[in-house]
Amino acid sequence: MTRRLAQVAKKVGVSEATVSRVLNGKPGVSEGTRQSVLTALDVLGYERPTQLRGERARLVGLVLPELQNPIFPAFAEVIGGALAQYGLTPVLCTQTRGGVSEADYVDLLLQQQVSGVVFAGGLFAQADAPHEHYHLLAERNIPVVLVNAPIAGLDFPCVACDDAVAIEQAWRHLVSLGHERIGLVIGPADHIPSRRKLEAAHMAAEALGRELPDEFVQRSIFSLEGGQAATAQLLERGVTGIICGSDPLALGAIRAARRRRLSVPEDVSVVGFDDSAFMTCTEPPLSTVRQPIEAMGRAAVDLLCAQIQGTHPRLGELLFEPELVVRGSTAPPPAH
């Protein structure tokens, strides 16, 4: 450290104390001197202090769990566009099964000295997943924003859709059509948004003087195939309305109904979640609960940039209200 101070001070022609003030972000140094010290650090091959990383690397990591679900490219488009307005460049990091992990991407982003990281979906929402890489980012004081409901203990600003409101809207819609046997297809037991959806479904049923039996709840991985397998179980138990935790799950539910020679919506009604791209083009067009992607993505970038600029936004969640979009996949249940 002392050798570094001496070399930088000699290069710039200032005292070691001045160099120390710049590296520690202390006042009392002119902007010209500060920039000269930072440039000398770069020229001599020294790593800048983490709190000054944003002045060199105008890069922001955007970590997504996948691109197959259209909701994630949609978030990437909004977040990337909003970052560009701040003069920041997104570095897209997409996981693949058996490929590069979230932790690997975090190591890579740290090597690139990124100004911050946005996680849109990911392991932060799964209680049983590894979280050491999030703690590493916190230790390094890297600005981070999460898009989706996180586990407790990760103290980053978070932008999320209100899962409880989403389920309440979908549930009331199916009940208003006359459905009494309503099933739920959601993610794994450790997935926080799915936990919230399940809790909201129990409350929605209770508010109408009913119960949601355990056999009407199926857990699945978030894929079309997972939705199909889970729905097949629910159809055997006689449900007439199905609420799904994502649009791909809902498309799987429709496929499962058709495999049983059931018609959607005449025999079974299906509601998705996200209102991702092309849901108007499915057959039938999917009734779904729309996440306000534009507003959520822009809010995430605003929260991140506030941190990069040195202010500390309020921790906790910024909840956004979803909107039920009724299309052709829901109708009254078949008459008995």
C-alpha positions in Angstrom: 0.0 0.0 0.0 2.8 2.4 1.0 4.7 1.6 -2.2 1.6 2.2 -4.3 1.0 5.6 -2.6 4.6 6.6 -3.2 4.6 5.6 -6.9 1.3 7.3 -7.6 2.4 10.5 -5.7 5.6 10.6 -7.7 3.9 10.1 -11.0 1.4 12.9 -10.4 3.7 15.2 -8.5 1.7 15.4 -5.3 2.1 14.2 -1.7 1.3 10.7 -0.6 -1.3 12.3 1.8 -3.1 13.8 -1.3 -3.2 10.4 -3.0 -4.6 8.8 0.2 -7.3 11.4 0.3 -8.4 10.6 -3.2 -8.3 6.9 -2.7 -10.4 7.2 0.4 -12.9 9.6 -1.1 -12.0 12.5 1.3 -12.7 16.1 0.4 -10.1 18.8 0.0 -8.7 17.7 -3.3 -9.3 19.6 -6.6 -11.1 17.7 -9.3 -8.1 18.0 -11.6 -5.8 16.4 -9.1 -8.3 13.7 -8.3 -8.6 12.7 -12.0 -4.8 12.8 -12.3 -4.4 10.4 -9.4 -7.0 8.0 -10.8 -5.4 8.1 -14.2 -2.0 7.4 -12.6 -3.5 4.4 -10.9 -4.7 3.0 -14.2 -1.4 3.7 -16.0 0.6 2.0 -13.2 -1.7 -1.0 -13.3 -3.2 -0.7 -9.9 -6.8 -1.5 -9.2 -9.0 1.4 -8.2 -10.8 1.3 -4.9 -14.3 -0.3 -5.2 -16.1 3.0 -4.3 -14.4 4.5 -7.4 -15.1 1.7 -9.8 -18.1 3.4 -11.4 -15.8 6.2 -12.7 -13.8 3.8 -14.8 -16.2 0.9 -15.7 -19.5 2.2 -16.8 -20.7 -1.4 -17.0 -23.7 -2.9 -15.1 -24.2 -6.6 -14.8 -27.7 -7.8 -15.8 -28.1 -11.4 -14.5 -31.1 -13.4 -15.8 -32.0 -17.0 -15.0 -33.0 -17.8 -18.6 -34.2 -16.4 -21.8 -36.8 -19.0 -22.8 -39.5 -17.4 -20.7 -40.3 -14.2 -22.6 -40.7 -12.2 -19.4 -36.9 -12.1 -19.0 -36.0 -10.7 -22.4 -38.7 -8.1 -21.8 -37.1 -7.0 -18.6 -33.7 -7.0 -20.2 -35.0 -4.7 -22.9 -36.5 -2.2 -20.5 -33.5 -2.3 -18.0 -31.0 -2.1 -20.8 -32.7 1.0 -22.4 -33.0 2.7 -19.0 -29.3 2.1 -18.2 -28.3 3.6 -21.6 -30.1 6.8 -20.6 -27.8 7.0 -17.6 -24.7 6.4 -19.8 -24.3 2.8 -18.5 -23.8 -0.3 -20.6 -25.5 -3.6 -19.5 -23.5 -6.8 -19.5 -26.0 -9.6 -20.1 -25.4 -12.7 -18.0 -27.8 -15.6 -18.8 -27.6 -18.9 -17.0 -27.9 -22.2 -18.8 -28.4 -25.6 -17.2 -25.1 -27.1 -16.5 -23.4 -24.0 -17.6 -22.1 -20.8 -15.9 -23.6 -20.3 -12.5 -24.7 -17.0 -10.9 -21.7 -17.1 -8.6 -19.4 -17.6 -11.7 -21.0 -14.6 -13.3 -20.6 -12.5 -10.2 -16.8 -13.3 -10.1 -16.6 -12.3 -13.8 -18.5 -9.0 -13.2 -16.2 -8.2 -10.2 -13.2 -8.7 -12.5 -14.7 -6.3 -14.9 -15.1 -3.8 -12.1 -18.8 -3.2 -12.9 -20.6 -0.2 -11.4 -23.4 -2.4 -10.2 -25.6 -5.5 -10.8 -29.3 -6.1 -11.4 -30.6 -9.5 -10.8 -34.0 -10.1 -12.5 -35.1 -13.3 -11.1 -32.6 -15.7 -9.7 -31.3 -17.6 -6.7 -32.0 -14.7 -4.3 -35.7 -15.8 -4.4 -34.9 -19.4 -3.5 -34.4 -20.2 0.2 -32.5 -23.4 -0.3 -30.1 -22.0 -3.0 -26.5 -20.8 -2.4 -26.3 -17.1 -1.6 -22.6 -16.5 -0.8 -22.1 -14.5 -4.0 -24.8 -12.0 -2.9 -23.0 -11.6 0.4 -19.7 -11.1 -1.5 -21.3 -8.2 -3.5 -22.5 -6.6 -0.2 -19.0 -6.9 1.3 -17.5 -5.2 -1.7 -20.2 -2.4 -1.5 -21.3 -3.1 -5.1 -24.6 -1.5 -5.8 -27.2 -4.2 -6.3 -31.0 -4.3 -7.1 -33.2 -7.3 -7.1 -36.2 -7.7 -9.4 -38.6 -10.2 -7.7 -39.3 -11.1 -4.1 -36.1 -12.2 -2.2 -35.4 -14.3 0.8 -35.1 -12.6 4.2 -31.6 -11.4 5.1 -30.5 -10.1 1.7 -30.5 -6.3 2.4 -30.6 -5.0 -1.2 -33.2 -2.7 -2.7 -35.9 -4.8 -4.4 -38.5 -4.2 -7.0 -41.3 -6.8 -7.1 -44.8 -7.4 -8.4 -47.4 -7.8 -5.6 -47.9 -11.6 -5.8 -50.8 -11.4 -3.3 -52.7 -8.9 -5.4 -52.1 -11.0 -8.5 -53.5 -14.2 -7.0 -56.5 -12.3 -5.5 -57.3 -10.8 -8.9 -57.1 -14.2 -10.7 -59.0 -16.0 -7.9 -61.9 -13.5 -7.8 -62.1 -13.6 -11.6 -62.6 -17.4 -11.6 -65.0 -17.3 -8.7 -67.0 -14.6 -10.5 -67.4 -17.0 -13.4 -68.8 -19.6 -11.1 -65.7 -21.8 -10.5 -65.6 -23.6 -7.1 -62.8 -26.1 -7.7 -59.8 -23.9 -8.3 -56.3 -25.3 -8.5 -52.8 -23.7 -8.3 -49.7 -24.4 -10.2 -46.7 -22.7 -8.6 -42.9 -23.0 -8.3 -40.9 -25.0 -5.7 -41.5 -24.9 -2.0 -38.4 -22.7 -1.3 -39.4 -20.1 -4.0 -40.5 -16.9 -2.2 -42.9 -15.5 -4.8 -44.6 -19.0 -5.0 -44.9 -19.0 -1.2 -46.6 -15.6 -1.3 -48.9 -16.8 -4.1 -49.9 -19.8 -2.1 -50.5 -17.8 1.1 -52.7 -15.3 -0.9 -54.7 -18.2 -2.5 -55.5 -19.5 1.0 -56.6 -16.1 2.1 -58.7 -15.5 -1.1 -60.5 -18.9 -0.5 -61.0 -18.1 3.2 -62.4 -14.7 2.4 -65.1 -16.4 0.4 -65.8 -18.9 3.2 -64.0 -21.8 1.4 -60.7 -23.7 1.7 -57.9 -24.5 -0.7 -57.2 -28.2 -0.3 -53.6 -29.4 -0.5 -54.4 -31.7 -3.4 -55.5 -28.6 -5.4 -51.9 -27.2 -5.2 -49.2 -28.5 -7.5 -45.5 -27.4 -7.5 -43.4 -27.4 -10.6 -40.3 -26.1 -12.2 -41.0 -23.0 -14.3 -41.4 -24.6 -17.7 -44.1 -25.5 -20.2 -43.4 -29.2 -19.5 -43.6 -28.7 -15.7 -46.9 -26.9 -16.1 -48.3 -29.8 -18.2 -47.3 -32.4 -15.7 -48.6 -30.5 -12.7 -51.9 -29.7 -14.4 -52.4 -33.4 -15.3 -52.5 -34.1 -11.6 -55.0 -31.3 -10.9 -57.3 -32.4 -13.7 -57.5 -35.9 -12.2 -58.7 -34.3 -9.0 -61.5 -32.5 -10.8 -60.5 -28.8 -10.8 -62.2 -26.6 -13.3 -60.1 -23.4 -12.9 -56.3 -23.3 -12.8 -54.1 -20.3 -11.7 -50.5 -20.6 -12.8 -47.3 -18.8 -11.5 -46.1 -18.0 -15.0 -47.3 -17.9 -18.6 -45.2 -20.9 -19.7 -46.8 -22.9 -16.8 -50.2 -21.8 -18.1 -49.4 -22.9 -21.7 -48.4 -26.2 -20.2 -51.7 -26.4 -18.4 -53.6 -25.8 -21.7 -51.6 -28.6 -23.3 -52.4 -30.9 -20.5 -56.1 -30.2 -20.9 -55.9 -31.0 -24.6 -54.1 -34.2 -24.0 -57.1 -35.3 -21.9 -59.4 -34.2 -24.8 -60.7 -31.3 -22.7 -61.4 -27.9 -24.2 -60.1 -24.6 -22.8 -62.1 -22.6 -21.7 -65.3 -24.7 -22.1 -64.1 -27.5 -19.8 -61.2 -25.9 -18.0 -60.2 -22.2 -17.4 -56.6 -21.2 -17.2 -55.0 -18.0 -15.9 -51.3 -17.2 -16.4 -49.0 -14.7 -14.7 -46.7 -12.1 -16.4 -48.5 -11.2 -19.7 -45.3 -11.9 -21.6 -44.9 -11.6 -25.3 -47.2 -13.5 -27.7 -49.9 -14.4 -25.1 -52.4 -12.7 -27.3 -51.3 -15.1 -30.1 -51.9 -18.4 -28.3 -55.1 -20.5 -28.9 -57.1 -19.5 -27.0 -55.5 -16.1 -26.1 -54.3 -16.4 -22.5 -56.1 -14.7 -19.6 -53.2 -13.6 -17.4 -52.1 -11.2 -14.7 -49.8 -8.5 -16.2 -46.6 -7.4 -14.5 -45.9 -3.7 -15.1 -42.5 -4.5 -16.7 -41.8 -1.0 -17.9 -42.4 0.7 -14.5 -40.6 -2.1 -12.6 -37.5 -2.1 -14.9 -37.1 1.7 -14.8 -37.5 1.7 -11.0 -34.8 -0.9 -10.7 -32.4 1.2 -12.7 -33.3 4.4 -10.8 -32.5 2.5 -7.5 -29.3 1.2 -8.9 -28.1 4.6 -10.2 -28.9 6.3 -6.9 -26.5 3.8 -5.2 -23.8 4.3 -7.9 -24.1 8.1 -7.4 -23.5 7.6 -3.7 -27.0 7.9 -2.2 -28.5 5.0 -0.3 -32.1 4.3 -1.3 -34.5 2.8 1.2 -33.9 -0.9 1.7 -36.8 -3.3 1.3 -39.3 -3.9 -1.4 -40.9 -1.5 -3.8 -44.2 -3.4 -4.7 -46.0 -2.8 -8.0 -49.6 -3.7 -8.6 -50.4 -6.1 -11.4 -53.4 -6.0 -13.7 -55.7 -8.9 -14.7 -56.0 -9.1 -18.5 -59.1 -11.3 -19.4 -58.8 -13.0 -22.8 -60.1 -16.3 -24.2 -58.8 -18.9 -21.8 -61.3 -18.4 -19.0 -65.1 -18.9 -19.0 -67.8 -20.3 -16.7 -67.3 -24.0 -15.7 -69.2 -26.7 -17.5 -72.7 -27.3 -16.1 -73.1 -30.5 -14.1 
